[in-house]
């Protein structure tokens, strides 16, 4: 008889028939009491079903199935790069949100040759804020790890032929994601507004202006003009903090959803 559907009398009789220790009996009594109110058993069964479905979607042993002992690209850990890049993205997002409490996207008196407000805030985070150096380092390194993991993930997909039919749509989506990852890194690189950021921004302006026909329009849209200014920093901040996270998170969810439906590709 199921514990979920049995009445209270049957529960007590069932417990008496079992040779249980006091600890086991207390646990089962608590579980029955909670299950009557919160349907604990139902949700445990759902988690169990989800667990087995996830396992079914995990890649099998390609080395044994295809005799690929000497093939580097079919090495099992390389199939975890997608998850690794997603994990790095989550860490970067959380640490970036915490950094946002102390960062100010303003140039201030920098035009007069002094340090910008943005740079002063970065200096405050790194030097004066408790655990600030660690927090910014976590954000920086997780972003770099994410970039490297996405790049290696794309290489693994290419060299194992996982971009072929019927997964070509997800391959194109992956190309969009790695492109947005580069934009993520570039916009974040400009936020400290130090010398490296300034000249990286200047290179971006020149590259935009070099685009035929629409170059000036692109420079004005992305950088706020033909030279760096407060508008440039504000645009980078809005892109990095408000626009890209929502777009990238949505695309990652779609990307993972397609993998879930199709399963992880066997090597071609």
Secondary structure, DSSP 8 states (H G I E B T S, - for coil): --TTTS-HHHHHHHHHHS---HHHHHHHHHHHHHHHHH-HHHHHHHHHHHHHHHHHHS---HHHHHT-TT-GGG-GGGGGHHHHHHHHHHHHHHHHHHHTTT-----GGGGGTS--HHHHHHHHHHHTSTTHHHHHHHHHHHHHHHHHHHHHHHHHHHHTTTTSTTSHHHHHHHHHHHHHHHHHHHHHHHHT-SHHHHHHHHHHHHHHHTSTTTHHHHHHHHHSSSS--HHHHHHHHHIIIIIHHHHHHHHHHHHHHHHHHH-S----
